[in-house]
Amino acid sequence: MIRVLVADDQEPVRTGLRLLLESLPDVEVVGEAADGVEAVRLAQRLRPDVALLDIRMPGLNGIEATALLAGERIAEPIAVVIITTFDLDEYVHGALRAGAKGFLLKEAGPQLIGEAVRAAANGDALISPQITARLLGEFSRPSRRVREPSAPLTAREEDVLALLAIGLTNIEIGERLFLSLGTVKTHIAGVLTKLGVRNRVEAAMWAYESGRVGGDAAGRS
């Protein structure tokens, strides 16, 4: 059973998310928080598998709470998924840099939210395709300072990275490239190692920042 903490400053939203999550057979909501301070306190005490955080909360916002729960210097990070109304909000981009494993729109259905929670619990990440195209394409501009890979990406790794960056799951990438799930995972592991990043979210951000993927590419998927 995947243990989830839900944090949102609006009680109806928390209730809706709790009911949605508890409708999933493998998810249990172990706590609810109405602000960022309470979210961090509860997460540190309850140690949920996943913390599902709103981006805009009093006390501490989603970015600040994410940094305290999943930042690079946190010895035992908790998987954080941001769920927000603002698909063009630069704060979500900041939350990813703070360590969030994924982000979704609140309008996402049970299937996508369930997939994101499961991915985060397994140490992976899921990016909402809508937000990938509109948020990363808007706020991750090509930069001259992007770190180069430790070794050149192979042609197949480039293909996998491009699809990963526009929000496709491992299964969808495999179907698109006619690869087995195991082969997709192997290519993703190679990409993460060469880029020196922790997860597929950071790999997607690198793809946008390096100019390998842009808004036009995302829109064609």
Backbone as a chain_set.jsonl record, in Angstrom:
{"seq": "MIRVLVADDQEPVRTGLRLLLESLPDVEVVGEAADGVEAVRLAQRLRPDVALLDIRMPGLNGIEATALLAGERIAEPIAVVIITTFDLDEYVHGALRAGAKGFLLKEAGPQLIGEAVRAAANGDALISPQITARLLGEFSRPSRRVREPSAPLTAREEDVLALLAIGLTNIEIGERLFLSLGTVKTHIAGVLTKLGVRNRVEAAMWAYESGRVGGDAAGRS", "coords": {"N": [[0.845, -1.201, 0.0], [0.582, 2.193, -0.891], [1.493, 4.981, 0.872], [0.162, 8.147, 1.337], [0.48, 11.654, 1.737], [-1.59, 14.487, 1.747], [-1.622, 17.852, 0.824], [-3.138, 20.933, 0.863], [-4.493, 24.202, 0.794], [-7.197, 24.524, 0.618], [-10.05, 23.172, 1.854], [-12.186, 21.722, 0.467], [-10.79, 20.878, -1.808], [-8.783, 19.254, -0.713], [-10.404, 17.257, 0.354], [-11.562, 16.236, -1.972], [-9.282, 15.234, -3.307], [-8.457, 13.326, -1.444], [-10.633, 11.512, -1.484], [-10.479, 10.733, -4.15], [-7.924, 9.524, -4.241], [-8.217, 7.496, -2.367], [-9.941, 5.897, -3.672], [-8.402, 4.341, -5.213], [-6.976, 1.123, -5.386], [-4.463, 0.589, -4.273], [-3.578, 2.665, -2.708], [-3.252, 4.696, 0.172], [-4.4, 7.33, 2.131], [-2.664, 9.015, 4.513], [-2.535, 11.337, 5.911], [-3.51, 14.821, 6.154], [-2.895, 18.202, 5.263], [-3.22, 21.714, 5.816], [-1.581, 23.796, 5.226], [1.771, 24.817, 4.243], [3.676, 24.606, 6.32], [2.503, 22.836, 8.14], [2.331, 20.664, 6.441], [5.032, 19.929, 6.032], [5.751, 19.311, 8.666], [3.992, 17.158, 9.274], [4.747, 15.355, 7.262], [7.388, 14.798, 7.945], [6.972, 13.534, 10.335], [5.142, 11.423, 9.826], [6.266, 10.139, 7.649], [5.391, 9.551, 4.859], [5.013, 7.662, 1.775], [4.686, 9.217, -0.435], [4.334, 12.713, -0.864], [1.775, 14.794, -1.685], [1.549, 17.847, -2.915], [0.124, 21.116, -2.969], [0.916, 24.002, -4.953], [0.616, 26.624, -4.096], [0.455, 27.672, -0.97], [-0.259, 28.812, 2.369], [2.102, 29.942, 4.908], [4.393, 28.027, 4.261], [5.196, 27.797, 0.858], [4.613, 25.54, -1.942], [7.094, 25.143, -3.207], [8.999, 25.799, -1.218], [8.314, 23.943, 0.756], [8.806, 21.585, -0.632], [11.6, 21.735, -0.985], [12.421, 21.373, 1.655], [11.632, 18.814, 2.134], [12.557, 17.2, 0.052], [14.906, 18.141, -1.004], [18.303, 18.457, -2.335], [20.113, 18.262, -0.235], [18.845, 16.859, 1.719], [18.867, 14.187, 3.886], [17.216, 11.877, 4.046], [15.124, 11.891, 1.786], [11.699, 12.633, 0.96], [9.401, 11.536, -1.418], [8.01, 13.894, -3.567], [5.153, 15.14, -5.159], [3.924, 17.674, -7.12], [0.808, 19.23, -7.351], [-1.252, 21.238, -9.193], [-3.216, 24.152, -10.059], [-2.188, 25.868, -11.854], [-0.947, 25.753, -14.822], [0.864, 27.2, -16.268], [2.6, 28.267, -14.484], [5.472, 29.594, -13.143], [6.373, 28.845, -10.659], [6.056, 26.108, -10.395], [8.07, 25.079, -11.966], [10.189, 25.903, -10.386], [9.71, 24.289, -8.176], [10.332, 21.772, -9.162], [13.06, 22.033, -9.477], [13.642, 22.191, -6.84], [13.376, 19.624, -6.036], [11.078, 18.088, -6.51], [9.354, 15.221, -7.744], [7.508, 15.106, -9.735], [4.756, 16.64, -11.512], [1.389, 17.745, -11.723], [-1.775, 18.719, -13.137], [-4.643, 19.899, -11.32], [-6.922, 19.103, -12.492], [-6.414, 16.649, -13.5], [-7.271, 13.244, -14.005], [-8.263, 10.313, -12.036], [-6.677, 8.159, -12.99], [-4.265, 9.285, -14.038], [-3.298, 10.69, -11.808], [-3.0, 8.571, -10.06], [-1.001, 7.132, -11.437], [1.109, 8.955, -11.248], [1.56, 9.073, -8.491], [2.271, 6.411, -7.986], [4.57, 6.225, -9.563], [6.266, 8.09, -8.305], [6.487, 6.888, -5.788], [7.957, 4.699, -6.471], [10.388, 5.756, -6.981], [10.589, 6.978, -9.399], [9.371, 9.317, -11.852], [6.617, 11.301, -13.006], [5.486, 13.335, -15.56], [2.992, 15.598, -16.289], [1.682, 15.621, -19.498], [0.416, 17.932, -20.559], [1.43, 20.007, -18.974], [4.121, 19.701, -19.394], [4.463, 20.433, -22.087], [3.538, 23.077, -22.034], [4.514, 24.389, -19.769], [7.314, 23.708, -19.278], [8.202, 24.247, -21.834], [7.771, 26.957, -21.893], [9.229, 28.081, -19.74], [11.754, 26.875, -19.594], [14.211, 27.828, -21.16], [16.606, 27.558, -23.868], [19.977, 27.448, -22.812], [23.243, 28.863, -22.526], [24.772, 27.871, -20.563], [24.233, 25.272, -19.962], [24.969, 22.119, -18.628], [27.178, 19.838, -20.109], [26.744, 16.432, -21.255], [28.338, 13.656, -19.571], [29.253, 11.814, -21.315], [28.722, 11.412, -24.841], [25.281, 11.237, -25.813], [23.702, 8.347, -27.127], [22.14, 7.731, -30.338], [19.7, 6.435, -29.943], [19.276, 6.943, -27.236], [18.93, 9.684, -27.384], [16.496, 9.734, -28.755], [14.799, 8.509, -26.88], [15.024, 10.331, -24.758], [13.871, 12.626, -25.891], [11.174, 11.862, -26.113], [10.561, 11.237, -23.487], [10.793, 13.778, -22.409], [8.563, 15.109, -23.33], [6.605, 14.068, -21.841], [5.815, 11.379, -22.086], [5.121, 8.095, -20.867], [7.093, 5.234, -19.733], [6.047, 2.945, -20.937], [4.621, 4.061, -23.095], [6.732, 5.246, -24.483], [8.139, 2.952, -25.248], [6.246, 1.788, -26.97], [6.132, 3.732, -28.966], [8.726, 3.684, -29.995], [9.113, 1.076, -30.564], [10.289, -0.632, -28.636], [11.218, -2.825, -25.942], [9.949, -2.758, -22.556], [11.951, -3.101, -20.666], [14.212, -2.408, -22.148], [13.716, 0.297, -22.638], [13.88, 1.292, -20.023], [16.568, 0.777, -19.547], [17.81, 2.509, -21.371], [16.909, 4.969, -20.352], [18.128, 4.953, -17.847], [20.767, 5.136, -18.707], [20.746, 7.683, -19.862], [20.193, 9.309, -17.61], [22.486, 8.853, -16.096], [24.556, 9.836, -17.766], [23.814, 12.505, -17.969], [24.002, 13.286, -15.392], [21.874, 13.61, -13.601], [19.101, 13.301, -11.265], [16.594, 12.182, -11.777], [13.864, 11.547, -14.121], [12.435, 13.876, -14.42], [14.31, 15.945, -14.048], [15.889, 15.292, -16.202], [14.158, 15.862, -18.309], [13.932, 18.623, -17.993], [16.566, 19.341, -18.569], [16.632, 18.635, -21.253], [14.941, 20.549, -22.398], [16.266, 22.91, -21.66], [18.677, 22.635, -22.981], [17.932, 22.915, -25.537], [17.201, 20.741, -27.014], [14.615, 19.885, -27.047], [11.596, 21.571, -27.656], [8.839, 23.921, -27.483], [7.485, 23.518, -29.934], [8.176, 20.893, -30.622], [7.019, 19.517, -28.507], [4.368, 20.06, -28.975], [3.839, 18.577, -31.219], [3.558, 15.989, -30.412]], "CA": [[0.0, 0.0, 0.0], [1.34, 3.445, -0.988], [1.017, 5.925, 1.876], [0.216, 9.476, 0.727], [0.072, 12.849, 2.473], [-2.191, 15.486, 0.863], [-1.541, 19.203, 1.384], [-3.772, 21.991, 0.078], [-5.114, 25.124, 1.746], [-8.643, 24.519, 0.449], [-10.584, 21.913, 2.378], [-12.875, 20.928, -0.55], [-9.799, 20.256, -2.686], [-8.194, 18.138, 0.043], [-11.402, 16.187, 0.44], [-11.673, 15.626, -3.294], [-8.077, 14.443, -3.573], [-8.47, 12.15, -0.568], [-11.608, 10.556, -2.009], [-9.944, 10.203, -5.396], [-6.81, 8.618, -3.953], [-8.681, 6.316, -1.642], [-10.663, 5.025, -4.609], [-7.404, 3.49, -5.833], [-6.824, -0.035, -4.497], [-3.127, 0.457, -3.684], [-3.194, 3.947, -2.121], [-3.853, 5.05, 1.453], [-4.098, 8.69, 2.576], [-2.302, 8.903, 5.935], [-2.589, 12.631, 6.56], [-3.878, 15.997, 5.365], [-2.358, 19.447, 5.796], [-3.857, 22.897, 5.248], [-0.572, 24.773, 4.856], [3.067, 24.219, 3.997], [4.357, 24.281, 7.579], [1.888, 21.608, 8.637], [2.684, 19.596, 5.507], [6.396, 19.497, 6.339], [5.742, 18.687, 9.995], [3.346, 15.854, 9.18], [5.541, 14.47, 6.418], [8.564, 14.367, 8.702], [6.535, 12.635, 11.412], [4.464, 10.241, 9.3], [7.108, 9.526, 6.616], [4.604, 8.927, 3.783], [5.757, 7.3, 0.567], [4.553, 10.345, -1.36], [3.628, 13.915, -0.412], [1.096, 15.453, -2.806], [1.504, 19.222, -2.422], [-0.297, 22.248, -3.785], [2.028, 24.929, -5.149], [0.365, 27.869, -3.379], [-0.073, 27.429, 0.367], [0.262, 29.755, 3.366], [3.169, 29.433, 5.754], [5.421, 27.655, 3.286], [4.573, 27.398, -0.395], [5.009, 24.214, -2.399], [8.536, 25.107, -3.493], [9.727, 25.783, 0.046], [8.05, 22.663, 1.405], [9.522, 20.567, -1.403], [13.026, 21.819, -0.668], [12.635, 20.84, 3.001], [11.318, 17.382, 2.148], [13.172, 16.432, -1.027], [16.057, 18.842, -1.56], [19.524, 17.699, -2.525], [20.834, 18.081, 1.022], [18.021, 16.105, 2.662], [19.451, 12.843, 4.008], [16.197, 10.874, 3.733], [14.071, 12.658, 1.113], [10.364, 12.092, 0.725], [8.975, 11.803, -2.789], [7.013, 14.957, -3.641], [4.486, 15.417, -6.43], [3.186, 18.934, -7.083], [-0.441, 19.225, -8.109], [-1.544, 22.67, -9.223], [-4.159, 24.693, -11.039], [-1.486, 26.815, -12.705], [-0.094, 25.004, -15.743], [1.898, 28.094, -16.79], [3.132, 28.938, -13.305], [6.9, 29.333, -13.004], [6.653, 28.248, -9.362], [6.151, 24.661, -10.551], [9.434, 24.847, -12.439], [11.032, 26.039, -9.21], [9.503, 23.117, -7.326], [11.105, 20.669, -9.74], [14.462, 22.263, -9.121], [13.755, 21.961, -5.402], [13.427, 18.194, -5.8], [9.828, 17.372, -6.78], [9.487, 14.16, -8.726], [6.538, 15.22, -10.804], [3.732, 17.66, -11.318], [0.133, 17.479, -12.407], [-2.866, 19.67, -12.967], [-5.693, 19.384, -10.444], [-7.984, 18.516, -13.31], [-6.018, 15.306, -13.905], [-8.182, 12.223, -13.508], [-7.721, 9.315, -11.112], [-5.64, 7.328, -13.594], [-2.995, 10.0, -14.131], [-2.828, 10.952, -10.451], [-2.523, 7.29, -9.547], [0.274, 6.821, -12.08], [2.131, 9.855, -10.709], [1.848, 8.636, -7.122], [3.002, 5.146, -8.056], [5.903, 6.497, -10.099], [7.052, 8.739, -7.257], [6.761, 5.902, -4.739], [8.959, 3.777, -6.996], [11.611, 6.491, -7.258], [10.542, 7.512, -10.749], [8.608, 10.557, -11.897], [5.68, 11.431, -14.118], [5.223, 14.728, -15.916], [1.769, 15.765, -17.048], [1.995, 16.088, -20.846], [-0.037, 19.312, -20.754], [2.344, 20.933, -18.321], [5.419, 19.585, -20.055], [4.463, 21.233, -23.309], [3.249, 24.489, -21.82], [5.335, 24.977, -18.711], [8.738, 23.59, -19.568], [8.467, 24.955, -23.069], [7.716, 28.397, -21.619], [10.18, 28.572, -18.756], [13.081, 26.278, -19.726], [14.778, 28.32, -22.408], [17.975, 27.107, -24.105], [20.96, 28.219, -22.06], [24.637, 28.599, -22.866], [25.449, 27.302, -19.407], [23.769, 23.914, -19.719], [26.06, 21.178, -18.439], [27.266, 18.822, -21.151], [26.756, 15.061, -20.73], [29.663, 13.1, -19.3], [29.574, 11.113, -22.558], [27.657, 11.709, -25.805], [24.115, 10.356, -25.852], [23.536, 7.597, -28.364], [20.969, 8.152, -31.113], [18.498, 5.899, -29.304], [19.087, 7.694, -25.997], [18.344, 10.974, -27.771], [15.089, 9.478, -29.073], [14.096, 8.254, -25.627], [14.996, 11.591, -24.013], [12.91, 13.532, -26.516], [9.821, 11.425, -25.77], [10.455, 11.418, -22.036], [10.667, 15.202, -22.115], [7.216, 15.596, -23.645], [5.661, 13.51, -20.895], [5.417, 10.012, -22.327], [5.538, 7.104, -19.878], [7.99, 4.22, -20.284], [5.281, 2.081, -21.839], [4.344, 4.817, -24.319], [8.0, 5.377, -25.213], [8.39, 1.656, -25.867], [5.326, 1.611, -28.092], [6.493, 4.677, -30.022], [10.027, 3.33, -30.581], [9.143, -0.381, -30.752], [11.278, -1.161, -27.708], [10.658, -3.461, -24.757], [9.962, -1.906, -21.371], [13.279, -3.215, -20.077], [15.16, -1.643, -22.963], [13.448, 1.712, -22.369], [14.437, 1.6, -18.709], [18.028, 0.783, -19.679], [18.185, 3.756, -22.049], [16.677, 6.081, -19.43], [19.203, 4.904, -16.852], [21.962, 5.665, -19.36], [20.577, 9.127, -20.007], [20.338, 9.939, -16.29], [23.893, 8.764, -15.693], [25.364, 10.738, -18.586], [23.447, 13.9, -17.676], [24.279, 13.567, -13.991], [20.644, 14.072, -12.963], [18.547, 12.324, -10.34], [15.355, 11.545, -12.221], [13.425, 11.905, -15.466], [12.005, 15.274, -14.421], [15.499, 16.757, -14.306], [16.314, 15.008, -17.569], [13.27, 16.627, -19.187], [14.329, 20.025, -17.891], [17.826, 19.475, -19.305], [16.325, 18.558, -22.679], [14.424, 21.848, -22.8], [17.283, 23.948, -21.486], [19.735, 22.447, -23.967], [17.383, 23.165, -26.862], [16.891, 19.503, -27.723], [13.166, 19.803, -27.144], [10.988, 22.884, -27.473], [7.387, 23.936, -27.52], [6.984, 22.941, -31.18], [8.315, 19.448, -30.547], [6.022, 19.009, -27.583], [3.058, 20.185, -29.557], [3.616, 17.59, -32.271], [3.386, 14.646, -29.862]], "C": [[0.885, 1.257, 0.0], [0.712, 4.467, -0.058], [1.234, 7.356, 1.373], [-0.242, 10.536, 1.719], [-0.442, 13.87, 1.464], [-2.12, 16.848, 1.534], [-2.118, 20.215, 0.406], [-4.503, 22.889, 1.046], [-6.628, 25.186, 1.621], [-9.205, 23.153, 0.858], [-11.342, 21.096, 1.321], [-11.904, 20.223, -1.5], [-9.147, 19.069, -1.985], [-9.151, 16.961, 0.106], [-11.531, 15.458, -0.89], [-10.484, 14.748, -3.621], [-8.05, 13.185, -2.712], [-9.432, 11.099, -1.094], [-11.111, 9.915, -3.295], [-8.846, 9.172, -5.134], [-7.281, 7.345, -3.267], [-9.558, 5.413, -2.497], [-9.711, 4.076, -5.332], [-7.061, 2.337, -4.885], [-5.483, -0.114, -3.763], [-2.646, 1.735, -3.005], [-3.957, 4.177, -0.821], [-3.431, 6.473, 1.82], [-3.869, 8.65, 4.087], [-2.337, 10.241, 6.656], [-2.98, 13.73, 5.602], [-3.326, 17.241, 6.051], [-2.977, 20.626, 5.06], [-2.862, 23.984, 4.879], [0.782, 24.085, 4.756], [3.811, 23.814, 5.252], [3.83, 22.964, 8.141], [2.253, 20.426, 7.744], [4.072, 19.038, 5.814], [6.432, 18.762, 7.678], [5.139, 17.285, 9.937], [4.177, 14.869, 8.361], [6.754, 13.944, 7.175], [8.183, 13.4, 9.813], [5.971, 11.33, 10.866], [5.287, 9.462, 8.283], [6.266, 8.813, 5.543], [5.509, 8.543, 2.62], [5.779, 8.471, -0.409], [3.835, 11.494, -0.662], [3.079, 14.623, -1.643], [0.801, 16.882, -2.371], [0.948, 20.196, -3.451], [0.875, 23.221, -3.899], [1.846, 26.201, -4.344], [-0.329, 27.566, -2.056], [0.472, 28.483, 1.32], [1.35, 29.107, 4.207], [4.411, 29.134, 4.949], [4.705, 27.298, 1.995], [5.114, 26.035, -0.833], [6.487, 24.088, -2.682], [9.331, 24.981, -2.207], [9.54, 24.455, 0.774], [8.791, 21.534, 0.688], [11.001, 20.553, -1.064], [13.331, 21.211, 0.696], [12.401, 19.335, 3.074], [12.128, 16.568, 1.149], [14.391, 17.098, -1.643], [17.317, 17.993, -1.589], [20.239, 17.392, -1.223], [20.035, 17.319, 2.074], [18.504, 14.66, 2.699], [18.468, 11.745, 3.623], [15.004, 11.577, 3.075], [12.763, 11.889, 0.993], [9.961, 12.466, -0.696], [7.845, 12.83, -2.789], [6.467, 15.05, -5.062], [3.689, 16.707, -6.243], [1.919, 18.785, -7.921], [-1.01, 20.638, -8.035], [-2.605, 23.012, -10.257], [-3.427, 25.452, -12.132], [-0.506, 26.103, -13.635], [0.947, 25.892, -16.42], [2.566, 28.848, -15.649], [4.597, 28.576, -13.114], [7.262, 28.74, -11.652], [6.785, 26.721, -9.468], [7.545, 24.286, -11.034], [10.413, 24.938, -11.274], [10.916, 24.837, -8.289], [10.274, 21.911, -7.853], [12.577, 20.819, -9.401], [14.688, 22.014, -7.626], [13.735, 20.479, -5.06], [12.15, 17.424, -6.049], [10.024, 16.34, -7.882], [8.47, 14.255, -9.86], [5.575, 16.356, -10.539], [2.555, 17.41, -12.226], [-0.789, 18.676, -12.272], [-3.935, 19.054, -12.081], [-6.837, 18.754, -11.226], [-7.629, 17.113, -13.796], [-6.953, 14.281, -13.267], [-7.496, 11.23, -12.589], [-6.578, 8.497, -11.708], [-4.292, 8.033, -13.593], [-2.435, 10.304, -12.742], [-2.292, 9.666, -9.831], [-1.173, 6.905, -10.138], [1.399, 7.675, -11.506], [2.536, 9.435, -9.306], [2.657, 7.347, -7.137], [4.427, 5.364, -8.564], [6.789, 7.105, -9.024], [7.43, 7.755, -6.165], [7.845, 4.925, -5.171], [10.27, 4.472, -7.34], [11.683, 7.072, -8.649], [9.751, 8.814, -10.718], [7.689, 10.547, -13.098], [5.385, 12.901, -14.322], [3.937, 14.784, -16.721], [2.101, 16.292, -18.435], [1.575, 17.531, -21.103], [0.966, 20.305, -20.18], [3.715, 20.875, -18.963], [5.487, 20.497, -21.266], [4.361, 22.723, -23.021], [4.131, 25.141, -20.774], [6.819, 24.896, -19.029], [9.089, 24.325, -20.861], [8.512, 26.46, -22.872], [8.881, 28.863, -20.764], [11.569, 27.955, -18.838], [13.664, 26.663, -21.083], [16.185, 27.766, -22.62], [18.975, 28.045, -23.425], [22.369, 27.857, -22.485], [25.37, 27.869, -21.742], [25.0, 25.884, -19.097], [24.961, 22.966, -19.646], [26.031, 20.113, -19.529], [27.255, 17.432, -20.535], [28.184, 14.581, -20.499], [30.174, 12.287, -20.487], [28.445, 11.397, -23.532], [26.496, 10.717, -25.702], [24.084, 9.613, -27.181], [22.285, 8.106, -29.085], [19.687, 7.669, -30.451], [18.225, 6.604, -27.975], [18.5, 9.066, -26.282], [16.862, 10.815, -28.069], [14.272, 9.306, -27.795], [13.967, 9.544, -24.818], [13.948, 12.533, -24.581], [11.476, 13.157, -26.153], [9.559, 11.548, -24.275], [10.142, 12.876, -21.707], [9.295, 15.765, -22.452], [6.154, 14.844, -22.862], [5.223, 12.084, -21.125], [5.922, 9.093, -21.215], [6.478, 6.101, -20.541], [7.274, 3.32, -21.278], [5.012, 2.788, -23.164], [5.61, 5.012, -25.151], [8.315, 4.077, -25.94], [7.512, 1.411, -27.08], [5.711, 2.504, -29.261], [7.762, 4.238, -30.752], [10.168, 1.837, -30.831], [10.252, -1.017, -29.916], [10.563, -1.839, -26.547], [10.755, -2.505, -23.575], [11.341, -1.932, -20.713], [14.318, -2.407, -20.831], [14.97, -0.146, -22.754], [14.073, 2.123, -21.042], [15.961, 1.664, -18.761], [18.504, 2.078, -20.33], [18.002, 4.957, -21.119], [17.759, 6.11, -18.361], [20.495, 5.455, -17.438], [21.918, 7.166, -19.513], [20.81, 9.832, -18.667], [21.793, 9.945, -15.844], [24.738, 9.769, -16.463], [25.062, 12.207, -18.294], [23.77, 14.28, -16.237], [23.076, 14.12, -13.263], [20.025, 12.937, -12.167], [17.353, 11.568, -10.891], [14.941, 12.08, -13.586], [12.906, 13.336, -15.536], [13.193, 16.178, -14.734], [16.027, 16.51, -15.709], [15.461, 15.785, -18.574], [13.637, 18.099, -19.169], [15.619, 20.27, -18.665], [17.557, 19.477, -20.804], [15.792, 19.892, -23.198], [15.507, 22.917, -22.746], [18.394, 23.851, -22.523], [19.242, 22.688, -25.389], [17.062, 21.913, -27.644], [15.402, 19.326, -27.946], [12.623, 21.195, -26.913], [9.496, 22.778, -27.567], [6.83, 23.301, -28.779], [7.059, 21.433, -31.133], [7.269, 18.849, -29.647], [4.652, 19.044, -28.2], [2.771, 19.159, -30.638], [3.322, 16.218, -31.705], [1.91, 14.29, -29.768]], "O": [[1.819, 1.367, 0.794], [-0.471, 4.784, -0.185], [2.353, 7.732, 1.024], [-1.219, 10.348, 2.445], [0.196, 14.099, 0.437], [-2.515, 16.988, 2.692], [-1.653, 20.342, -0.727], [-5.078, 22.407, 2.022], [-7.284, 25.835, 2.435], [-8.868, 22.124, 0.273], [-11.164, 19.879, 1.27], [-12.166, 19.105, -1.944], [-8.976, 18.007, -2.582], [-8.751, 15.81, -0.068], [-11.601, 14.23, -0.936], [-10.644, 13.648, -4.15], [-7.672, 12.111, -3.179], [-9.088, 9.918, -1.148], [-11.29, 8.717, -3.515], [-8.837, 8.092, -5.724], [-6.795, 6.253, -3.559], [-9.882, 4.294, -2.097], [-10.146, 3.126, -5.983], [-6.875, 2.566, -3.69], [-5.372, -0.801, -2.748], [-1.452, 1.889, -2.749], [-5.151, 3.892, -0.727], [-2.241, 6.787, 1.82], [-4.769, 8.294, 4.848], [-2.187, 10.29, 7.877], [-2.811, 13.603, 4.39], [-3.295, 17.318, 7.279], [-3.229, 20.565, 3.857], [-3.243, 24.992, 4.284], [0.93, 22.923, 5.133], [4.502, 22.795, 5.263], [4.597, 22.097, 8.56], [2.461, 19.316, 8.233], [4.265, 17.823, 5.851], [7.068, 17.716, 7.803], [5.704, 16.338, 10.483], [4.297, 13.697, 8.719], [7.104, 12.77, 7.053], [8.98, 12.542, 10.192], [6.281, 10.255, 11.378], [5.052, 8.272, 8.069], [6.412, 7.607, 5.344], [6.629, 9.039, 2.498], [6.762, 8.689, -1.117], [2.85, 11.282, 0.045], [3.835, 15.004, -2.537], [-0.09, 17.111, -1.554], [1.257, 20.115, -4.639], [1.737, 23.251, -3.022], [2.838, 26.809, -3.941], [-1.518, 27.249, -2.012], [1.567, 28.999, 1.097], [1.503, 27.886, 4.219], [5.371, 29.905, 4.958], [3.711, 26.572, 2.023], [5.971, 25.455, -0.167], [7.081, 23.04, -2.428], [10.235, 24.151, -2.111], [10.487, 23.908, 1.339], [9.336, 20.636, 1.33], [11.591, 19.489, -0.876], [14.384, 20.599, 0.878], [12.912, 18.663, 3.97], [12.366, 15.38, 1.366], [14.864, 16.667, -2.694], [17.389, 16.944, -0.949], [20.907, 16.364, -1.114], [20.499, 17.153, 3.202], [18.547, 13.987, 1.669], [18.842, 10.787, 2.946], [13.992, 11.827, 3.729], [12.741, 10.659, 0.932], [10.165, 13.603, -1.12], [6.843, 12.657, -2.095], [7.219, 15.04, -6.036], [2.881, 16.819, -5.321], [1.953, 18.285, -9.046], [-1.223, 21.171, -6.946], [-2.851, 22.259, -11.198], [-3.972, 25.662, -13.216], [0.646, 25.878, -13.265], [1.839, 25.372, -17.091], [3.049, 29.964, -15.846], [4.937, 27.405, -12.945], [8.35, 28.184, -11.502], [7.543, 26.113, -8.712], [8.13, 23.305, -10.575], [11.354, 24.149, -11.182], [11.904, 24.41, -7.69], [10.808, 21.122, -7.074], [13.253, 19.843, -9.077], [15.792, 21.668, -7.207], [14.039, 20.101, -3.928], [12.12, 16.214, -5.826], [10.77, 16.567, -8.835], [8.585, 13.532, -10.85], [5.585, 16.958, -9.465], [2.702, 16.929, -13.35], [-0.606, 19.531, -11.405], [-4.123, 17.838, -12.082], [-7.619, 17.972, -10.686], [-8.451, 16.456, -14.434], [-7.371, 14.442, -12.121], [-6.284, 11.299, -12.386], [-5.617, 8.176, -11.009], [-3.285, 7.448, -13.192], [-1.229, 10.19, -12.523], [-1.26, 9.672, -9.161], [-0.3, 6.408, -9.426], [2.511, 7.188, -11.301], [3.72, 9.44, -8.969], [3.621, 7.208, -6.384], [5.373, 4.762, -8.058], [7.933, 6.687, -8.848], [8.555, 7.774, -5.667], [8.568, 4.384, -4.334], [11.165, 3.86, -7.921], [12.72, 7.602, -9.049], [9.495, 9.352, -9.641], [7.951, 9.866, -14.089], [5.073, 13.623, -13.375], [3.806, 14.09, -17.73], [2.752, 17.331, -18.542], [2.284, 18.273, -21.783], [1.305, 21.306, -20.811], [4.398, 21.894, -19.066], [6.451, 21.24, -21.446], [5.013, 23.536, -23.676], [4.459, 26.322, -20.885], [7.505, 25.918, -19.046], [10.146, 24.947, -20.964], [9.211, 27.163, -23.601], [9.461, 29.917, -21.023], [12.492, 28.467, -18.205], [13.604, 25.887, -22.036], [16.895, 27.525, -21.644], [18.83, 29.267, -23.461], [22.664, 26.697, -22.772], [26.453, 27.319, -21.947], [25.362, 25.346, -18.05], [25.85, 23.004, -20.496], [24.976, 19.556, -19.832], [27.709, 17.26, -19.404], [29.119, 15.044, -21.152], [31.379, 12.096, -20.646], [27.31, 11.604, -23.103], [26.702, 9.517, -25.526], [24.399, 10.178, -28.228], [21.474, 8.825, -28.502], [18.698, 8.4, -30.4], [17.067, 6.836, -27.625], [17.67, 9.561, -25.52], [16.055, 11.661, -27.683], [13.194, 9.884, -27.649], [12.908, 9.815, -24.253], [13.214, 13.171, -23.826], [10.649, 14.036, -25.912], [8.463, 11.919, -23.856], [9.324, 13.164, -20.833], [8.905, 16.798, -21.91], [4.963, 14.948, -23.154], [4.333, 11.605, -20.423], [7.017, 9.289, -20.687], [6.644, 6.111, -21.761], [7.819, 2.975, -22.327], [5.156, 2.191, -24.231], [5.565, 4.95, -26.38], [8.711, 4.091, -27.105], [7.972, 0.89, -28.096], [5.629, 2.087, -30.417], [7.871, 4.394, -31.968], [11.225, 1.378, -31.261], [11.042, -1.823, -30.407], [9.437, -1.475, -26.206], [11.544, -1.56, -23.59], [11.837, -0.901, -20.258], [15.199, -1.795, -20.227], [15.946, 0.602, -22.698], [14.715, 3.168, -20.945], [16.575, 2.503, -18.1], [19.488, 2.673, -19.89], [18.838, 5.859, -21.098], [18.255, 7.18, -18.009], [21.238, 6.159, -16.754], [22.924, 7.849, -19.32], [21.531, 10.828, -18.598], [22.273, 10.928, -15.28], [25.551, 10.478, -15.869], [25.954, 13.053, -18.364], [23.807, 15.463, -15.899], [23.213, 14.993, -12.406], [20.366, 11.769, -12.355], [17.122, 10.421, -10.508], [15.597, 12.964, -14.138], [12.934, 13.948, -16.603], [13.1, 17.068, -15.58], [16.558, 17.424, -16.341], [15.974, 16.303, -19.566], [13.652, 18.752, -20.212], [15.754, 21.29, -19.342], [18.182, 20.235, -21.546], [16.14, 20.32, -24.298], [15.649, 23.724, -23.665], [18.985, 24.862, -22.901], [20.028, 22.67, -26.336], [16.69, 21.995, -28.814], [14.978, 18.694, -28.914], [13.132, 21.928, -26.065], [8.943, 21.688, -27.714], [5.811, 22.613, -28.719], [6.123, 20.752, -31.552], [6.69, 17.808, -29.958], [3.847, 18.142, -27.971], [1.612, 18.888, -30.95], [2.875, 15.343, -32.447], [1.566, 13.194, -29.327]]}, "num_chains": 1, "name": "protein.A"}
